[in-house]
Amino acid sequence: MPDIPLWRFRNRGQWMKQKKFWRIFFIMLVMLIGSGCIGVYWFLQSTLSTMGGQHYLSGLSSKTTVAFDEKGIPVISAKSREDAFHALGFLTARDRLFQMDLMRRHIAGNLAEVMGPELKETDHWHRVMGFEQVAQAIVQRLPSDQRRVLKAYAQGVNQAMATLAVLPPEFLLLAYRPAAWRPEDSVLVVLGMEEDLGWTGDAERRASVMEAALPGAVRKFFMQPVDRYTAQLLNTNTTETPGYSIPKAELSALLNDPGNHQLHTALVADAAPPKGSNGWVVGPSKTWDGRAILANDMHLSLRVPNIWYRAEIRYRNVRLTGFTLPGVPLMVVGSNGKMAWGFTNIEGDFVDLVVLELDPKKPDSYRTAKGFVRFGERQETVHVKGEPDLTFKVQTTEWGPVLPEPLLSKQVAVHWTALDPAATDLNLLNLDAADTVMAAQAVFNKAGGPPLNALAADDQGNIGWTYSGKIPKRFGLDGSVSRSWADGAKGWAGYILPEELPRLLNPKAGFIVNANQRMLGDDYSYVIGHDFDQGHRAYRIAERLSEANNLSERDMLALQLDTRVEFYRFYQRLALSLLHNSNDKTQMRLKQDLTDWDGFAERESVGFAVLVEFRKRLLEAVMAPFMAKCRNYDAAFRFISPMIDTPLQQLLATRLPELLPDKRHYRDWDEFLLNLLMQASHKLSANDSAGFSESLAWGAANQVIISHPFSEDLPVLKRWLDMPPVELPGCAQCVRVATPGYGASERLVVAPGHEGNGILQMPGGQSGHPLSPHYRDQQQAWVEGIAVPLETGTGVYRLELVPAPINRD
């Protein structure tokens, strides 16, 4: 009621009537708002799918049953592969329809149509790539058994949409209805994963700029191919050992370049955590009862809902358990009871930027080994919500589409396995019948799709590693920098044949590890990549496994959660050397915190956050002056390398006076570095009751928020849409990779034939609907590292999918 003075009323009776009126008004208003909220709630409840009951589905060949456990995870029982994946499409769409639609729209370049002009640029890029046309060509090339599975899955998705009385709330909010699902859409989702894991065009662009701007010795020093951890893992099977000599004269010349006095900002950045994961297999000599065990935790951007969808699928004599990718009829990682498999990203190079030589007389033509030919051309139209359509032309070449951004003032085309219809398929479906590691390796080597490290273990105790996916055979170049292919002396000669791909089977060590590090030495015939991840995670895993015996599934989970990070010992020793003789109280307090750090990245670890920030500042302050010249060639240039710490630590260990990055403001290296250390400390400190600066515990700096795509635009709903913010142990270089918005998208541990002892975790929950009880019911176990059974529990609901009667009219 508004605050109105009593003198405004002629008498008390009038005032009492007015007061009664406002009381009744507010009661009615509250009731109206409450009724509206209840109405909205019940309306949104109606968008949830039911778990029990019966549905008649055309296209099924026989009755298929689904049992859901208390977490909403389905066990599908069917008589054929096609019926099983028909059911999977039906179930996944009911839980994750909006996620599926966003994934196909993203890669096809159709997001701006429903989400607005902010996404025009990403749509433009994907239209240039032409993924829609690639997906159509892939489907036409697939063998008939794979096409049947895609068709069955698409039928299930579309039938699920038809059964929804009301579409999920995201569709209602954006005011659109999703189009029918096609087999091509499943392929688009696969291509989206290939893009996420395998686009290396930016790294080649960066290396090409450095080649143009910097002396060869400087490039070699800053782009070293292996670090000391990887070198030890390779057991010196490479001549490319870390620690190239410092090119003092060339680096000094860059520092003294007259155009380099004004340092550019954001010239150097830490490499983003690799989208690739940890994976290892241990053989009978390492386990307590002579079994082989596989462990796999895949690292990706964390989102709501989670990228994976849990399922158990049974048909004929097949029993698959693990993770599927919404939109794709495939058990991506898991076990078939005889053999278990998992993947990590190779961090290889499957993209080349081809410099185009234009005909000076006819700029619509480019040179090839056969002479000048005209560009191909197609027109693309991006529909934009709230704005006119964006229509543009895409030029194409025999190597691929022409990128809109020139490189070193020249046009370039992109040649990429993801754009070759012959390089993507669903051959991994055949893992359902692979009963040994050797049989699985044959499937991996023949499969298309994202090139990956494939690890496997079987119930006979075999363990193995190989590559999956198509890897190019280059000739005349190594693919690290852009080149012209016009003379025919450079290019690709198809893909490495299955029998030529490397395999590792039952090594003497009793285990195999990959954490995105380089796996092969100089003796392998073909180029796999240039920017493998540094080897600290893999080294730590191998260190633990080499010392261990009598391992069980819970031991494997404990290793997945390991937070020891010796990687930062160098920076701890450096910081303590700078504080050695200090009498400053703040510096003495910091010295104590850093001395007490025990080498782990736990929530309560004090001093570690300062080391992480100190390293970030070192990367920029020490390296940027040597990279400034690259901005003359590319205004957006930024140096990023997973091996960046090797040259950085060499510069810091020697501290050559002539290479002091900022001679105008600092007398020597110690003064320069101490200033950076105190900047890092002040950023990550709080004052205690006595007024002393105290380092924050790591958990306060490493807070992870897993967000829904709408939560930033609808902050009032963040509480319901996002997972709760949490302080997580782990770091980018830890076995337990954990950074804000990025980390383990799942954790799987399984011994084939002993799935009942297996462990499986994922953030969030099975459902993508915020009102579902299964929206976040797996989150806490993922946060705390609690062992969750791989296999589903007792069935709580039962759903029957029945072949629809044939209408003979």
Residue pairs with C-beta under 8 A, 6 or more apart in sequence:
1 19
1 22
1 23
1 26
6 15
9 15
9 18
41 771
43 166
44 169
44 771
45 771
46 165
46 166
47 164
47 165
47 166
47 167
47 168
47 169
47 172
47 769
47 771
48 769
48 771
48 772
49 94
49 95
49 160
49 163
49 164
51 68
51 72
51 796
51 797
51 799
52 797
52 798
52 799
53 799
53 800
54 799
54 800
54 801
54 802
55 90
55 159
55 163
55 799
55 800
55 801
55 802
56 802
56 803
56 804
56 805
57 86
57 90
57 155
57 156
57 159
57 801
57 802
57 803
57 804
58 155
58 159
58 803
58 804
59 86
59 152
59 155
59 159
59 803
59 804
60 83
60 86
60 801
60 802
60 803
60 804
61 79
61 80
61 82
61 83
61 803
62 78
62 79
62 80
62 83
62 803
63 800
63 801
63 802
63 803
64 76
64 77
64 78
64 79
64 83
64 84
64 86
64 87
64 800
64 801
65 76
65 77
65 798
65 799
65 800
65 801
66 74
66 75
66 76
66 77
66 87
66 91
66 798
66 799
66 800
66 801
67 74
67 75
67 77
67 792
67 795
67 797
67 798
67 799
68 74
68 75
68 795
68 796
68 797
68 798
68 799
69 75
69 792
69 793
69 794
69 795
69 796
70 793
70 794
70 796
71 310
71 765
71 766
71 774
71 777
71 778
71 792
71 793
72 95
72 765
72 766
72 767
72 772
72 773
72 774
72 777
73 310
73 311
73 312
73 766
73 792
74 91
74 311
74 312
74 792
74 799
75 311
75 312
75 314
75 792
75 795
76 84
76 87
76 88
76 91
76 311
76 312
76 313
76 314
76 315
77 314
77 315
78 84
78 86
78 87
78 313
78 314
78 315
79 315
79 316
80 315
80 316
81 149
81 315
81 316
81 318
81 429
81 432
82 148
82 149
82 152
83 152
83 315
84 313
84 314
84 315
85 149
85 152
85 153
85 156
85 313
85 329
86 152
86 153
86 155
86 156
86 801
87 156
87 801
88 153
88 156
88 311
88 313
88 324
88 329
89 152
89 153
89 154
89 155
89 156
89 157
89 160
89 181
89 329
90 156
90 157
90 159
90 160
90 801
91 156
91 160
91 311
92 100
92 157
92 309
92 324
92 326
92 327
93 100
93 156
93 157
93 160
93 161
93 181
94 160
94 163
94 164
95 305
95 309
95 766
95 767
95 768
95 769
95 772
95 774
96 305
96 309
96 326
96 767
96 768
97 157
97 160
97 161
97 164
97 167
97 168
97 171
97 178
97 768
98 168
98 170
98 171
98 768
99 305
99 326
99 768
100 157
100 181
100 185
100 189
100 326
100 327
101 178
102 111
102 709
103 188
103 189
103 192
103 326
103 327
104 110
104 185
104 188
104 189
104 192
104 327
105 111
105 113
105 114
106 122
106 126
106 192
107 126
107 131
107 188
107 189
107 191
107 192
107 195
108 126
108 131
108 132
108 135
108 188
109 122
109 123
109 124
109 125
109 126
109 127
109 131
109 132
109 380
109 382
110 123
110 382
110 383
111 119
111 122
111 123
112 118
112 119
112 120
112 123
112 382
112 383
112 384
112 385
112 390
113 382
113 383
113 384
113 385
114 174
114 176
114 385
115 174
115 385
116 384
116 385
116 386
117 384
117 385
117 386
117 387
120 382
120 384
120 390
123 382
123 390
124 382
124 390
124 392
124 404
125 404
127 380
127 382
127 392
127 394
128 380
128 394
128 401
128 402
128 403
128 404
129 401
129 414
129 418
129 419
130 378
130 394
130 396
130 401
130 419
131 188
131 191
131 195
131 418
131 419
132 184
132 188
134 191
134 418
134 419
134 420
134 421
134 424
135 184
135 185
135 187
135 188
135 191
136 184
137 421
138 184
138 187
138 421
138 424
138 425
139 147
139 150
139 183
139 184
139 187
140 421
141 421
141 422
141 425
142 150
142 425
142 426
143 425
145 429
146 425
146 426
146 427
146 429
147 183
149 329
149 426
149 429
150 183
150 186
150 187
150 329
150 426
151 183
152 329
153 183
153 186
153 328
153 329
154 180
154 181
154 182
154 183
154 185
154 186
157 181
158 180
158 181
161 167
161 178
161 180
161 181
166 172
167 177
167 178
168 768
168 769
169 769
169 770
170 709
170 710
171 177
171 178
173 710
185 327
186 327
186 328
186 329
187 424
188 327
189 325
189 326
189 327
189 328
190 325
190 328
190 424
190 426
190 449
190 450
191 418
191 424
193 325
193 449
193 450
194 417
194 418
194 424
194 449
194 450
195 418
196 275
196 300
197 275
197 276
197 345
197 450
197 452
198 345
198 348
198 350
198 351
198 416
198 417
198 418
198 450
198 451
199 351
199 416
199 418
200 348
200 349
200 350
200 351
200 529
200 531
201 351
201 353
201 403
201 414
201 416
203 349
203 530
203 531
203 640
204 349
204 351
204 352
204 353
204 479
204 480
204 481
204 482
205 353
205 407
205 482
205 634
206 637
206 638
206 639
206 640
207 219
207 223
207 480
207 481
207 530
208 353
208 407
208 408
208 481
208 482
209 407
209 408
209 630
209 633
209 634
209 637
210 219
210 222
210 223
210 627
210 630
210 639
211 219
211 481
212 408
212 633
213 629
213 630
213 632
213 633
214 222
214 254
214 626
214 627
214 629
214 630
215 247
215 250
217 247
217 250
218 247
218 250
218 251
218 254
218 626
220 244
220 247
221 244
221 245
221 246
221 247
221 251
221 647
222 623
222 626
222 639
222 641
222 644
222 647
223 641
223 643
224 240
224 242
224 243
224 244
224 643
224 646
224 647
225 238
225 240
225 518
225 530
225 532
225 643
226 234
226 238
226 240
226 241
226 242
226 518
226 532
226 535
226 643
227 242
227 534
227 535
227 536
227 643
227 645
227 646
228 242
228 243
228 535
228 646
229 517
229 534
229 535
229 536
229 538
229 539
230 242
230 517
230 518
230 532
230 534
230 535
230 538
230 539
231 238
231 241
231 242
231 535
232 535
232 539
233 513
233 517
233 535
233 538
233 539
233 542
234 518
234 521
237 520
237 521
237 522
237 523
238 518
238 521
238 522
239 522
240 522
242 643
242 646
243 646
243 650
244 647
246 650
246 651
246 654
246 656
246 659
248 656
248 658
248 659
251 626
251 659
252 658
252 659
254 260
254 625
254 626
254 628
254 629
255 625
255 626
255 658
255 659
255 661
255 663
257 628
257 629
259 628
259 629
259 632
260 625
260 628
260 629
261 664
263 624
263 625
263 628
263 662
264 624
264 628
264 631
266 620
266 638
267 620
267 623
267 624
267 627
267 628
267 630
267 631
267 637
267 638
267 639
268 619
268 620
268 623
268 624
268 627
268 638
268 639
268 640
268 644
269 619
269 620
269 638
269 639
269 640
270 615
270 616
270 619
270 640
270 644
270 732
271 533
271 640
271 641
271 642
271 644
272 640
272 742
273 299
273 732
273 737
273 739
273 742
274 299
274 345
274 347
274 516
274 533
274 642
275 299
275 300
275 301
275 345
276 298
276 299
276 344
276 345
276 346
276 347
276 515
276 516
276 533
277 296
277 297
277 298
277 299
277 343
277 344
277 345
277 515
277 516
277 744
278 295
278 296
278 297
278 299
278 344
278 514
278 515
278 537
278 541
278 560
278 735
278 737
279 294
279 295
279 296
279 297
279 342
279 343
279 344
279 453
279 455
279 513
279 514
279 515
280 294
280 295
280 455
280 511
280 512
280 513
280 514
280 541
280 545
281 292
281 293
281 294
281 295
281 455
281 456
281 457
281 463
281 464
281 465
281 511
281 512
282 292
282 293
282 457
282 463
282 510
282 511
282 545
282 551
282 556
283 292
283 457
283 461
283 462
283 463
283 506
283 510
283 511
284 290
284 291
284 292
284 461
284 510
285 510
286 510
286 511
286 545
286 548
286 549
286 551
287 293
287 550
287 551
287 552
287 751
288 550
288 551
288 552
290 461
291 459
291 461
291 751
291 753
291 754
292 457
292 458
292 459
292 460
292 461
292 462
292 463
292 751
292 752
293 457
293 551
293 552
293 553
293 556
293 749
293 750
293 751
294 335
294 340
294 341
294 342
294 455
294 456
294 457
294 463
294 748
294 749
294 750
294 751
294 752
295 342
295 556
295 557
295 559
295 560
295 747
295 748
295 749
296 333
296 342
296 343
296 344
296 455
296 746
296 747
296 748
297 560
297 737
297 744
297 745
297 746
297 747
297 748
298 333
298 342
298 343
298 344
298 744
298 745
298 746
299 737
299 742
299 743
299 744
299 745
300 307
300 742
300 745
301 741
301 742
302 704
302 706
302 741
302 742
302 743
302 745
302 763
303 706
303 707
303 708
303 709
304 706
304 707
304 708
304 709
304 721
304 722
304 723
304 764
304 768
305 764
305 765
305 767
305 768
305 775
306 745
306 746
306 762
306 763
306 764
306 765
307 325
307 326
307 745
308 323
308 324
308 325
308 332
308 745
308 746
308 762
309 323
309 324
309 325
309 326
309 766
310 322
310 323
310 324
310 760
310 762
310 766
311 320
311 321
311 322
311 323
311 324
311 331
312 319
312 320
312 321
312 791
312 792
313 319
313 320
313 321
313 331
314 320
318 336
318 432
318 433
319 336
319 337
320 331
320 334
320 335
320 336
320 432
321 331
321 334
321 335
321 336
321 337
321 750
321 755
321 758
321 790
321 791
322 331
322 332
322 333
322 334
322 335
322 748
322 760
322 790
323 331
323 332
323 333
323 334
323 746
323 748
323 760
323 762
324 330
324 331
324 332
325 332
328 426
329 426
329 429
330 426
330 428
330 429
331 431
331 432
332 343
332 428
333 341
333 342
333 343
333 746
333 748
334 340
334 341
334 748
334 750
335 341
335 750
335 752
335 755
335 758
335 790
336 431
336 432
336 433
336 434
336 435
336 752
337 459
337 752
337 753
337 755
338 434
338 435
338 436
338 458
338 459
338 752
338 753
339 431
339 434
339 435
339 436
339 437
339 439
339 440
339 456
339 457
339 458
339 459
339 752
340 456
340 457
340 458
340 750
340 751
340 752
341 431
341 440
341 444
341 454
341 455
341 456
342 454
342 455
342 456
342 748
343 452
343 453
343 454
343 455
343 468
344 452
344 453
344 455
344 514
344 515
344 516
345 450
345 452
345 453
345 516
346 451
346 452
346 453
346 467
346 469
346 516
346 528
346 529
346 532
347 516
347 529
347 531
347 532
347 533
347 642
348 451
348 471
348 528
348 529
348 532
349 479
349 480
349 527
349 528
349 529
349 530
349 531
350 416
350 417
350 418
350 451
350 470
350 471
350 472
351 414
351 415
351 416
351 417
351 479
352 399
352 414
352 415
352 416
352 472
352 474
352 477
352 479
352 482
352 483
352 492
353 403
353 407
353 412
353 413
353 414
353 415
353 482
354 397
354 399
354 400
354 412
354 413
354 414
354 415
354 482
354 483
354 484
354 485
355 407
355 410
355 411
355 412
355 482
355 483
355 484
355 485
356 366
356 367
356 397
356 402
356 410
356 411
356 412
356 413
356 484
356 486
357 366
357 367
357 484
357 486
358 365
358 366
358 367
358 411
359 365
359 366
359 367
359 372
362 372
362 374
364 374
364 375
365 372
365 373
365 374
365 375
366 372
366 373
366 375
366 397
366 486
367 484
367 486
368 398
368 485
368 486
368 488
369 485
369 486
369 487
369 488
373 398
375 395
375 396
375 397
375 402
376 395
376 396
376 397
377 393
377 394
377 395
377 396
378 393
378 394
378 396
379 391
379 392
379 393
379 394
380 391
380 392
380 393
380 394
381 389
381 390
381 391
382 389
382 390
382 391
383 389
384 390
394 401
394 402
395 401
395 402
396 402
396 413
397 413
399 413
399 414
399 415
399 485
399 491
400 413
400 414
400 415
400 416
400 419
401 413
401 414
401 419
402 411
402 412
402 413
403 411
403 412
403 413
403 414
406 412
407 482
408 482
408 633
408 634
412 482
415 492
417 423
417 451
417 469
417 470
417 471
417 472
417 495
418 424
420 470
422 448
422 470
423 448
423 469
423 470
423 495
424 448
424 449
425 447
425 448
425 449
426 449
427 443
427 446
427 447
427 448
427 449
428 443
428 444
428 447
428 449
428 468
430 443
431 440
431 443
433 439
434 440
434 442
434 443
435 458
436 458
436 460
436 462
437 456
437 457
437 458
437 462
437 463
437 464
437 505
438 462
438 464
438 505
440 454
440 456
440 458
440 464
441 454
441 456
441 464
441 466
441 503
441 505
442 498
444 454
444 456
444 466
444 467
444 468
445 466
445 467
445 468
445 498
445 499
445 501
445 503
446 498
447 468
447 469
448 469
448 470
449 468
449 469
450 469
451 467
451 468
451 469
451 470
451 471
452 467
452 468
452 469
453 465
453 467
453 468
453 514
453 516
453 519
454 465
454 466
454 467
454 468
455 463
455 464
455 465
455 512
455 514
456 463
456 464
456 465
457 463
457 464
457 751
457 752
458 752
459 751
459 752
459 753
462 505
462 506
463 505
463 506
463 511
463 512
464 503
464 504
464 505
464 506
464 512
465 503
465 504
465 512
465 514
465 519
466 501
466 502
466 503
466 504
467 501
467 502
467 528
470 495
470 496
471 495
471 496
471 501
471 526
471 528
472 479
472 492
472 494
472 495
472 496
473 492
473 493
473 494
473 495
473 496
473 526
474 490
474 491
474 492
474 493
474 526
474 527
475 489
475 490
475 491
475 492
475 493
476 489
476 490
476 491
477 483
477 490
477 491
478 527
478 530
479 527
479 530
480 530
483 490
484 490
485 491
496 526
500 525
500 526
502 519
502 520
502 524
504 512
509 545
509 546
510 545
511 542
511 545
511 546
513 538
513 541
513 542
513 545
514 538
515 533
515 535
515 537
515 538
515 541
515 735
516 532
516 533
516 537
516 538
517 532
517 533
517 534
517 535
517 537
517 538
518 528
518 529
518 532
518 535
520 528
531 641
531 642
532 642
533 642
534 642
534 643
534 645
534 733
536 565
536 566
536 567
536 733
537 733
537 734
537 735
537 737
540 562
540 564
540 565
540 566
540 734
540 735
541 559
541 562
541 735
544 559
544 562
545 551
545 559
548 555
552 757
553 749
553 750
553 751
553 757
553 758
553 759
553 787
554 759
554 787
556 749
556 759
557 747
557 749
557 759
557 785
557 787
559 735
560 735
560 736
560 744
560 747
560 749
560 785
561 729
561 730
561 735
561 736
561 785
562 734
562 735
562 736
563 600
563 601
563 602
563 729
563 730
563 731
563 734
563 735
563 736
564 599
564 600
564 601
564 734
564 735
565 599
565 600
565 601
565 608
565 731
565 733
565 734
566 599
567 645
567 733
568 599
568 608
568 611
568 612
568 615
568 733
569 599
570 645
570 649
570 652
571 611
571 614
571 615
571 618
572 594
572 597
572 607
572 611
574 652
574 673
575 594
575 610
575 611
575 614
575 677
576 591
576 594
576 595
578 670
578 673
578 674
578 677
579 587
579 588
579 590
579 591
579 594
579 674
579 677
582 588
582 591
585 692
586 678
586 681
586 692
586 693
587 678
589 692
589 693
589 694
590 607
590 610
590 677
590 678
590 681
590 693
590 695
593 606
593 607
593 610
593 694
593 695
594 607
594 610
594 611
595 607
596 606
596 607
597 605
597 606
597 607
597 608
597 611
598 605
600 608
600 729
601 608
601 698
601 702
601 729
601 730
601 731
601 734
601 736
602 698
602 699
602 729
603 697
603 698
603 699
603 702
603 727
603 728
603 729
604 697
604 698
604 699
605 697
605 698
605 729
606 694
606 695
606 696
606 697
606 698
607 695
608 698
608 731
609 684
609 695
609 696
609 697
609 698
609 700
609 701
609 702
610 677
610 680
610 681
610 684
610 685
610 695
612 701
612 731
613 680
613 683
613 684
613 701
614 676
614 677
614 680
615 645
616 680
617 676
617 679
617 680
618 648
618 652
618 673
618 676
619 644
619 648
621 661
621 662
621 672
621 676
622 648
622 651
622 652
622 661
623 639
623 644
623 647
623 648
624 639
624 661
625 661
625 662
627 637
627 639
630 637
630 639
631 637
651 659
652 673
655 669
655 670
657 668
657 669
660 666
660 668
660 669
660 672
661 672
662 672
665 672
666 672
666 675
681 693
681 695
682 693
684 695
684 696
684 701
685 693
685 694
685 695
685 696
686 693
686 694
686 696
687 693
687 694
688 694
698 729
698 731
699 727
699 728
699 729
700 727
702 727
702 728
702 729
702 730
702 731
702 738
702 739
702 740
703 725
703 726
703 727
703 728
703 740
704 725
704 726
704 727
704 728
704 738
704 739
704 740
704 741
704 743
705 722
705 723
705 725
705 740
705 741
706 722
706 723
706 741
706 763
706 764
707 718
707 721
707 722
707 723
707 741
708 721
708 722
708 770
710 717
710 721
711 717
711 718
711 721
711 722
714 721
720 770
721 770
723 763
723 764
723 776
723 779
724 779
726 783
728 738
728 743
728 783
729 736
729 738
730 736
730 737
730 738
730 743
731 737
731 738
731 739
732 739
736 743
736 744
737 743
737 744
738 744
744 761
744 763
744 782
745 762
745 763
746 760
746 761
746 762
747 759
747 760
747 761
747 762
747 782
748 758
748 759
748 760
748 790
749 758
749 759
749 760
749 790
750 758
750 759
750 760
750 790
751 757
751 758
755 790
755 791
756 789
756 790
756 791
758 789
758 790
758 791
759 787
759 788
759 789
759 790
760 788
760 789
760 790
761 778
761 781
761 782
761 785
761 786
761 788
762 778
762 782
763 778
763 779
763 782
763 783
764 775
764 776
764 778
764 779
764 782
765 772
765 774
765 775
765 776
765 777
765 778
765 779
766 774
766 777
766 778
767 773
767 774
767 775
768 775
769 775
778 788
780 786
781 787
781 788
